[in-house]
Amino acid sequence: MKKIFFAIIIFPIVAFAQTKKTTTTVKKTIVIKPISIKAVTASKERLVEITTDYGVIVARLYDSTPLHRDNFIKLVKEKFYDSLLFHRVINGFMIQGGDPASKNADSDAQLGSGSAPGERIPAEFKANFLHKKGALAAARDNNPQKASSNCQFYIVQGKKTDTAQLRQVYEQRIKPESPNFKYSNAQKEIYERIGGTPFLDQNYTVFGEVISGLNVVDKIAAAQIKAADRPLNNVRMKMRLLN
């Protein structure tokens, strides 16, 4: 029986091709102030705390993607994600987790095909939700409806994208399938200033974003990896709702 893998497909885009330098560069750490209890309790959108071996990430879930929001909240309440792995990390791209098979997986096990009980989640594409750095989005298999995995997710790390690169991505990847979608000037500025993975826009559902702990995402993405982009040392997660 053929296994179905829930993943993020990497499309070859010429504009993103970069030559590796032999010199070592020092990355600037993004420092984000801790969220106050007042800010948490005042928030109208649900906040999720993701504790990892590298630190704590806090993400807010968008109310405009209720199917994904409610499914994620349900799984967090059930402690579904506790002790699962970030089983696939690609520096400069994203970190992916949520495969239930990863909880007790052998060190050489191939991960990425697991799912929670139930059906896929119908796609909820929104023009105002980008794959900017810190975006929380749902992985999926290659189903024609682009419905999401009901448990696997990824957090975008990405790279800064200038206007010319974004235009090329739009013309090659996005416009053919979503001709009515266009980037606003504000969205172009976001990709140029903080970065992301625009070639995934309108193709995978973004249902939240990191509001604290982008430096933790960077650390996980930079972890040493082995086959299938799996971290050499397990990176586990534990989640709880903050409001």
N, C-alpha and C positions, 0 to 999 in steps of 0.2 A: 504493500500500500504506500503510495507516494505521500511523503510528509509535506504539510503546508507550513511555510515559514512566514511569520509575521515580522516584517523588517521594513527598513527604509531603503529604497533602491537608490543607488548613487548613479546619477546620470552624467555622462561625460560632457562637460561644458568647456570649450576651448578657453574661454575667458578666465577660468579658474585654474588652469594649468600653471604650476609654478615650479621653478627649478630649485631643488634643495641646495642650500648654501652649506658650506663646510664650516663656516664660522658659527660660534655659539651666540645666540641672542638671549638677552635677559627679558623675560616677560614681566610687565608691570602688573602687580597684584591689584585686583579691583577690591577696594575696601568699602563694605556696605554696613551702615550702622544697624544694630539690632532693632527689631520691631518692638515698639512699646506695647504694653498691655492695653493701653487706651486705644491705640491705633487698631489693634486686633479686634477689640470688642465693638469698636465703632464701624468696622467694615461691614458692608452689606453683602459682599461676596464671600464665599467660603474660603478659608485659608487652611492649607495642609502643610504640616511640618514633616519633612523627610530627613530622618537622621541616618547618616551614612558613616562608614569608617573614616571618611575624610572631613567630616563636619556636617553642619546642619543647613538644609535648604528649606526655604519657605516659599510656597507657590499659592497664588490665588486662582480660583476656578471661575471661568467666565459664565455669567448667567445667560449669555446669548447662545451658549451651546448646552442646553439643558440635558440632552440625552447623555452626553459624555460626562457632564458635571455630576449628574445623579448616579450614574454607574460608578464613577470614581469614588464618590462619597460612600456609596454602599460597600465597596470593596475595602475602603479604609476602615469603616466601622466594623467590618467583619475580621479585620486584621489579616486580610488576604496577603498583603504585601510584606508583612513582617518576616524578616530573614530571607527574602528573595534577593537575587543578585542583579546588579547592573552587569548583564552578561555580554554586552557588545558596546565597546567604546572606540571612537575614532577621533583622534585629536584634530581639531579644526573643523569638526562636523557635528557630532552629537554623542550623547550617552543614552543607552537603551536598557530597559529593565522590565520586570513584571511577568516574566515567564514562570508559572508555578512549578515547572519541572526543575527550575534552578535551585530550589530550596535545599534539596539533598543530592544535588547532581555530583557525579564523579568529576574529577578534575579534567578529564578528557572528553566529557560528554558534549555532544553538539546541542546547543540550546537555540531557542527561538521559535519553536513550533507549538508551544503550550498555550492553552487558553483557559479561561474560567468557564464554569457551567453557563450555558445559554448561547444566544446567537450573537453575531457581530453587531456593532453599533452603527446605525445609518450615518453616512457622512453629514457633517454640519459645517460646510465651508462658509466663511464670512469674509467679505472684502476688507474689513478693517482689522483682521487678525493675521499677522505676519509670522513667518518663521525667523523672527529676529532672535538675537542672542537671548537665551533664557526662556524662549517659548516652550510650553509644555504641550505636546502633541501625541496623537495616537498612532501607533504602528499599524500596519495592515498587510494582508497578503495581496496577491494580484487579482482580486475579484473585480469584475467590470463596474460594479456600483461604487467602488472605492470606499466600501464600508470598513469600519475600524475594527481592530482586535478589541475584544471586550475586557482586556486587562493589560496588554503590553503598551508601553508608552516610551517616549523619548524626550529628552531636554536638549534643546539646540545650544551648541557652542558657536559654530560657524566662523566666518571670517568677514572682515570689512569688504564691502562691495561698492565700487564707485559707479557713477552714472552710466558710463559706457558698458561696464560689465552687466549691470542690471538691465540695460536695454537689450543686450544680447540674450540674456536669460529669458527675458520677457518674450522676445520674438521667437526664440527657438523652442521654449518649453511651455510657456503659459498661454500665450495668445492663441495657438492652434486649438487648445481644448477649452479655454475660457476667454473668448473674444470680447466679452462685455466687461472683463476685469481690467482695470488700469491702476497703476500706482499713483498715489497722490504725491505732491512735493514733500509733505511731511514724512511719508513712508520712505521715499528715496533718501531723505536725510537720515532716517533711522538706520538704514542699511549702510550708509556711508560712515556714520559716526560710531555705531556700536557693533554692526555686523550681523551675520545670520546665515541662513541657507535659503535664499529666495527661490531656487529652482524647485523647492517642495511646495511653494504656495499654490493654493487652490487644487492641491493633489492629495494632501493629508490634512486631517482635521486638527487645528490648533484649538485647544480648549482651556488654556490657562497660561500663566507666565510666572517665572521666578521673580520674587520681590526682595529676597534676601538670600545670599549665599551663591552668587555667581562665581565667586572665587573657588567655591567647593566644586562646582561644575568643571571649572578649569583643571582642578587637581585630579578629578576622576578621569577626565578626558586625556590627561597626560600620563596616566598609569601605564606601566609596561604591559604589553599584551602578548598573547600567543596566537594559536590558530583561531580563525573565525572572529578575530578582533576581541577575543575574550581576555579580560585582565588576568595577568599571571597570578596575582593574589586576589582572592575573592573580595568584592566590594558589595557588602550587604546593606540592606535598607530596612527602616522601620518607620511607619507613618502614624500620624494622629491628626485629628482635626483640632484647630485652634479656636474655632468659633462655631 
